[in-house]
Amino acid sequence: MTITKTQEGTKLTVAIEGELNTNTAPKLEKEFETCLDGVTSLVIDAQKMDYISSAGLRALFGAAEVMQENGEMCVINSNDEVKNIFEVTGFVDIIDVK
């Protein structure tokens, strides 16, 4: 998994490439721990995300909890498989998935 961050003022876009799973989710969680201070808009770009597991969902949920206090969060550019996982798990009720 590759993580690319782009910050514009208080908006942070995190692009995830590859699989977000049990092995890679801790890396994303560590990134969130260090990069969300002062961020009011968090955008997760899932265009190149191939797969997300429950561990990946948990990592995104942790960021969503932080962002509920500080601003907003959304997931963009999900492929059909990843979007289906968000829908089946009810994640779309928690985070804005576009």
Rosetta constraint file for C-alpha pairs under 8 A:
AtomPair CA 1 CA 16 HARMONIC 6.89 0.50
AtomPair CA 1 CA 17 HARMONIC 5.44 0.50
AtomPair CA 1 CA 18 HARMONIC 4.61 0.50
AtomPair CA 1 CA 19 HARMONIC 5.73 0.50
AtomPair CA 1 CA 20 HARMONIC 6.77 0.50
AtomPair CA 1 CA 24 HARMONIC 6.50 0.50
AtomPair CA 2 CA 16 HARMONIC 5.85 0.50
AtomPair CA 2 CA 17 HARMONIC 5.01 0.50
AtomPair CA 2 CA 18 HARMONIC 6.64 0.50
AtomPair CA 3 CA 14 HARMONIC 6.65 0.50
AtomPair CA 3 CA 15 HARMONIC 5.72 0.50
AtomPair CA 3 CA 16 HARMONIC 4.90 0.50
AtomPair CA 3 CA 17 HARMONIC 6.51 0.50
AtomPair CA 3 CA 28 HARMONIC 7.60 0.50
AtomPair CA 4 CA 14 HARMONIC 5.69 0.50
AtomPair CA 4 CA 15 HARMONIC 5.06 0.50
AtomPair CA 4 CA 16 HARMONIC 6.66 0.50
AtomPair CA 5 CA 12 HARMONIC 6.91 0.50
AtomPair CA 5 CA 13 HARMONIC 5.70 0.50
AtomPair CA 5 CA 14 HARMONIC 4.61 0.50
AtomPair CA 5 CA 15 HARMONIC 6.40 0.50
AtomPair CA 6 CA 12 HARMONIC 5.81 0.50
AtomPair CA 6 CA 13 HARMONIC 5.16 0.50
AtomPair CA 6 CA 14 HARMONIC 6.57 0.50
AtomPair CA 7 CA 11 HARMONIC 5.75 0.50
AtomPair CA 7 CA 12 HARMONIC 4.44 0.50
AtomPair CA 7 CA 13 HARMONIC 6.27 0.50
AtomPair CA 8 CA 12 HARMONIC 6.44 0.50
AtomPair CA 10 CA 38 HARMONIC 6.24 0.50
AtomPair CA 10 CA 39 HARMONIC 4.58 0.50
AtomPair CA 10 CA 40 HARMONIC 5.47 0.50
AtomPair CA 10 CA 41 HARMONIC 6.46 0.50
AtomPair CA 11 CA 39 HARMONIC 5.86 0.50
AtomPair CA 11 CA 40 HARMONIC 6.13 0.50
AtomPair CA 11 CA 41 HARMONIC 4.60 0.50
AtomPair CA 11 CA 42 HARMONIC 5.98 0.50
AtomPair CA 11 CA 43 HARMONIC 7.63 0.50
AtomPair CA 12 CA 39 HARMONIC 6.52 0.50
AtomPair CA 12 CA 41 HARMONIC 6.22 0.50
AtomPair CA 12 CA 42 HARMONIC 5.00 0.50
AtomPair CA 12 CA 43 HARMONIC 6.19 0.50
AtomPair CA 13 CA 42 HARMONIC 5.93 0.50
AtomPair CA 13 CA 43 HARMONIC 4.58 0.50
AtomPair CA 13 CA 44 HARMONIC 5.85 0.50
AtomPair CA 13 CA 45 HARMONIC 6.81 0.50
AtomPair CA 14 CA 42 HARMONIC 7.57 0.50
AtomPair CA 14 CA 43 HARMONIC 6.17 0.50
AtomPair CA 14 CA 44 HARMONIC 4.92 0.50
AtomPair CA 14 CA 45 HARMONIC 5.94 0.50
AtomPair CA 15 CA 44 HARMONIC 5.89 0.50
AtomPair CA 15 CA 45 HARMONIC 4.45 0.50
AtomPair CA 15 CA 46 HARMONIC 6.20 0.50
AtomPair CA 15 CA 47 HARMONIC 7.64 0.50
AtomPair CA 15 CA 48 HARMONIC 7.77 0.50
AtomPair CA 16 CA 20 HARMONIC 7.92 0.50
AtomPair CA 16 CA 44 HARMONIC 7.41 0.50
AtomPair CA 16 CA 45 HARMONIC 6.35 0.50
AtomPair CA 16 CA 46 HARMONIC 5.70 0.50
AtomPair CA 16 CA 47 HARMONIC 7.62 0.50
AtomPair CA 16 CA 48 HARMONIC 6.36 0.50
AtomPair CA 16 CA 49 HARMONIC 5.65 0.50
AtomPair CA 17 CA 46 HARMONIC 7.25 0.50
AtomPair CA 17 CA 47 HARMONIC 7.60 0.50
AtomPair CA 17 CA 48 HARMONIC 4.58 0.50
AtomPair CA 17 CA 49 HARMONIC 4.71 0.50
AtomPair CA 17 CA 50 HARMONIC 7.23 0.50
AtomPair CA 18 CA 48 HARMONIC 6.28 0.50
AtomPair CA 18 CA 49 HARMONIC 4.82 0.50
AtomPair CA 18 CA 50 HARMONIC 5.16 0.50
AtomPair CA 18 CA 51 HARMONIC 7.04 0.50
AtomPair CA 19 CA 24 HARMONIC 7.38 0.50
AtomPair CA 19 CA 49 HARMONIC 5.92 0.50
AtomPair CA 19 CA 50 HARMONIC 5.29 0.50
AtomPair CA 19 CA 51 HARMONIC 4.77 0.50
AtomPair CA 19 CA 52 HARMONIC 6.09 0.50
AtomPair CA 20 CA 24 HARMONIC 5.59 0.50
AtomPair CA 20 CA 25 HARMONIC 5.72 0.50
AtomPair CA 20 CA 49 HARMONIC 7.26 0.50
AtomPair CA 20 CA 50 HARMONIC 7.90 0.50
AtomPair CA 20 CA 51 HARMONIC 6.06 0.50
AtomPair CA 20 CA 52 HARMONIC 4.75 0.50
AtomPair CA 20 CA 53 HARMONIC 6.40 0.50
AtomPair CA 20 CA 55 HARMONIC 7.68 0.50
AtomPair CA 20 CA 56 HARMONIC 5.08 0.50
AtomPair CA 21 CA 25 HARMONIC 5.54 0.50
AtomPair CA 21 CA 51 HARMONIC 7.49 0.50
AtomPair CA 21 CA 52 HARMONIC 5.72 0.50
AtomPair CA 21 CA 53 HARMONIC 4.86 0.50
AtomPair CA 21 CA 54 HARMONIC 7.23 0.50
AtomPair CA 21 CA 55 HARMONIC 5.66 0.50
AtomPair CA 21 CA 56 HARMONIC 5.20 0.50
AtomPair CA 22 CA 26 HARMONIC 7.59 0.50
AtomPair CA 22 CA 53 HARMONIC 6.98 0.50
AtomPair CA 22 CA 54 HARMONIC 7.76 0.50
AtomPair CA 22 CA 55 HARMONIC 5.18 0.50
AtomPair CA 22 CA 56 HARMONIC 6.90 0.50
AtomPair CA 24 CA 28 HARMONIC 6.91 0.50
AtomPair CA 24 CA 56 HARMONIC 7.81 0.50
AtomPair CA 25 CA 29 HARMONIC 6.22 0.50
AtomPair CA 25 CA 55 HARMONIC 6.01 0.50
AtomPair CA 25 CA 56 HARMONIC 5.16 0.50
AtomPair CA 25 CA 59 HARMONIC 6.08 0.50
AtomPair CA 26 CA 30 HARMONIC 6.19 0.50
AtomPair CA 26 CA 59 HARMONIC 7.50 0.50
AtomPair CA 27 CA 31 HARMONIC 6.38 0.50
AtomPair CA 28 CA 32 HARMONIC 6.27 0.50
AtomPair CA 28 CA 59 HARMONIC 6.81 0.50
AtomPair CA 29 CA 33 HARMONIC 6.28 0.50
AtomPair CA 29 CA 59 HARMONIC 5.53 0.50
AtomPair CA 29 CA 62 HARMONIC 7.77 0.50
AtomPair CA 29 CA 63 HARMONIC 7.91 0.50
AtomPair CA 30 CA 34 HARMONIC 6.64 0.50
AtomPair CA 31 CA 35 HARMONIC 6.12 0.50
AtomPair CA 32 CA 36 HARMONIC 5.87 0.50
AtomPair CA 32 CA 63 HARMONIC 6.52 0.50
AtomPair CA 35 CA 39 HARMONIC 7.90 0.50
AtomPair CA 38 CA 70 HARMONIC 7.92 0.50
AtomPair CA 39 CA 70 HARMONIC 7.13 0.50
AtomPair CA 39 CA 71 HARMONIC 7.44 0.50
AtomPair CA 40 CA 67 HARMONIC 7.08 0.50
AtomPair CA 40 CA 70 HARMONIC 5.52 0.50
AtomPair CA 40 CA 71 HARMONIC 4.26 0.50
AtomPair CA 40 CA 72 HARMONIC 6.18 0.50
AtomPair CA 41 CA 67 HARMONIC 7.65 0.50
AtomPair CA 41 CA 71 HARMONIC 5.72 0.50
AtomPair CA 41 CA 72 HARMONIC 4.96 0.50
AtomPair CA 41 CA 73 HARMONIC 5.80 0.50
AtomPair CA 42 CA 67 HARMONIC 7.40 0.50
AtomPair CA 42 CA 72 HARMONIC 6.25 0.50
AtomPair CA 42 CA 73 HARMONIC 4.59 0.50
AtomPair CA 42 CA 74 HARMONIC 6.54 0.50
AtomPair CA 43 CA 73 HARMONIC 5.73 0.50
AtomPair CA 43 CA 74 HARMONIC 5.11 0.50
AtomPair CA 43 CA 75 HARMONIC 5.83 0.50
AtomPair CA 43 CA 76 HARMONIC 7.10 0.50
AtomPair CA 44 CA 73 HARMONIC 7.69 0.50
AtomPair CA 44 CA 74 HARMONIC 6.19 0.50
AtomPair CA 44 CA 75 HARMONIC 4.59 0.50
AtomPair CA 44 CA 76 HARMONIC 6.17 0.50
AtomPair CA 45 CA 75 HARMONIC 5.96 0.50
AtomPair CA 45 CA 76 HARMONIC 5.05 0.50
AtomPair CA 45 CA 77 HARMONIC 5.99 0.50
AtomPair CA 45 CA 78 HARMONIC 7.50 0.50
AtomPair CA 46 CA 75 HARMONIC 6.74 0.50
AtomPair CA 46 CA 76 HARMONIC 6.00 0.50
AtomPair CA 46 CA 77 HARMONIC 5.35 0.50
AtomPair CA 46 CA 78 HARMONIC 4.92 0.50
AtomPair CA 46 CA 79 HARMONIC 7.51 0.50
AtomPair CA 47 CA 76 HARMONIC 7.28 0.50
AtomPair CA 47 CA 77 HARMONIC 4.62 0.50
AtomPair CA 47 CA 78 HARMONIC 5.39 0.50
AtomPair CA 47 CA 79 HARMONIC 6.54 0.50
AtomPair CA 49 CA 78 HARMONIC 7.40 0.50
AtomPair CA 49 CA 79 HARMONIC 7.75 0.50
AtomPair CA 49 CA 82 HARMONIC 7.64 0.50
AtomPair CA 50 CA 79 HARMONIC 7.85 0.50
AtomPair CA 50 CA 81 HARMONIC 7.99 0.50
AtomPair CA 50 CA 82 HARMONIC 7.22 0.50
AtomPair CA 51 CA 81 HARMONIC 7.34 0.50
AtomPair CA 51 CA 82 HARMONIC 5.95 0.50
AtomPair CA 52 CA 56 HARMONIC 5.45 0.50
AtomPair CA 52 CA 57 HARMONIC 6.80 0.50
AtomPair CA 52 CA 82 HARMONIC 6.40 0.50
AtomPair CA 52 CA 85 HARMONIC 7.52 0.50
AtomPair CA 53 CA 57 HARMONIC 6.32 0.50
AtomPair CA 54 CA 58 HARMONIC 6.14 0.50
AtomPair CA 55 CA 59 HARMONIC 6.35 0.50
AtomPair CA 56 CA 60 HARMONIC 6.38 0.50
AtomPair CA 57 CA 61 HARMONIC 6.00 0.50
AtomPair CA 57 CA 91 HARMONIC 7.96 0.50
AtomPair CA 58 CA 62 HARMONIC 6.18 0.50
AtomPair CA 59 CA 63 HARMONIC 6.61 0.50
AtomPair CA 60 CA 64 HARMONIC 6.17 0.50
AtomPair CA 61 CA 65 HARMONIC 6.25 0.50
AtomPair CA 62 CA 66 HARMONIC 6.60 0.50
AtomPair CA 63 CA 67 HARMONIC 6.15 0.50
AtomPair CA 64 CA 68 HARMONIC 6.04 0.50
AtomPair CA 64 CA 72 HARMONIC 7.92 0.50
AtomPair CA 64 CA 73 HARMONIC 6.35 0.50
AtomPair CA 64 CA 95 HARMONIC 7.06 0.50
AtomPair CA 65 CA 69 HARMONIC 7.05 0.50
AtomPair CA 66 CA 70 HARMONIC 6.57 0.50
AtomPair CA 67 CA 71 HARMONIC 5.11 0.50
AtomPair CA 67 CA 72 HARMONIC 5.53 0.50
AtomPair CA 67 CA 73 HARMONIC 6.27 0.50
AtomPair CA 68 CA 72 HARMONIC 6.24 0.50
AtomPair CA 68 CA 73 HARMONIC 7.87 0.50
AtomPair CA 73 CA 95 HARMONIC 6.73 0.50
AtomPair CA 73 CA 96 HARMONIC 6.90 0.50
AtomPair CA 74 CA 95 HARMONIC 5.99 0.50
AtomPair CA 74 CA 96 HARMONIC 4.70 0.50
AtomPair CA 74 CA 97 HARMONIC 5.76 0.50
AtomPair CA 74 CA 98 HARMONIC 7.29 0.50
AtomPair CA 75 CA 95 HARMONIC 7.42 0.50
AtomPair CA 75 CA 96 HARMONIC 6.31 0.50
AtomPair CA 75 CA 97 HARMONIC 4.74 0.50
AtomPair CA 75 CA 98 HARMONIC 6.04 0.50
AtomPair CA 76 CA 97 HARMONIC 6.15 0.50
AtomPair CA 76 CA 98 HARMONIC 4.93 0.50
AtomPair CA 77 CA 98 HARMONIC 6.74 0.50
AtomPair CA 78 CA 82 HARMONIC 5.85 0.50
AtomPair CA 78 CA 83 HARMONIC 5.52 0.50
AtomPair CA 78 CA 97 HARMONIC 7.94 0.50
AtomPair CA 78 CA 98 HARMONIC 7.43 0.50
AtomPair CA 79 CA 83 HARMONIC 6.00 0.50
AtomPair CA 80 CA 84 HARMONIC 5.94 0.50
AtomPair CA 81 CA 85 HARMONIC 6.45 0.50
AtomPair CA 82 CA 86 HARMONIC 6.41 0.50
AtomPair CA 83 CA 87 HARMONIC 6.25 0.50
AtomPair CA 83 CA 97 HARMONIC 7.72 0.50
AtomPair CA 84 CA 88 HARMONIC 6.00 0.50
AtomPair CA 85 CA 89 HARMONIC 6.06 0.50
AtomPair CA 86 CA 90 HARMONIC 6.19 0.50
AtomPair CA 86 CA 91 HARMONIC 4.83 0.50
AtomPair CA 86 CA 92 HARMONIC 5.76 0.50
AtomPair CA 86 CA 97 HARMONIC 7.92 0.50
AtomPair CA 87 CA 91 HARMONIC 6.07 0.50
AtomPair CA 87 CA 92 HARMONIC 5.64 0.50
AtomPair CA 90 CA 94 HARMONIC 7.38 0.50
AtomPair CA 91 CA 95 HARMONIC 6.21 0.50
AtomPair CA 92 CA 96 HARMONIC 6.06 0.50
AtomPair CA 92 CA 97 HARMONIC 5.86 0.50
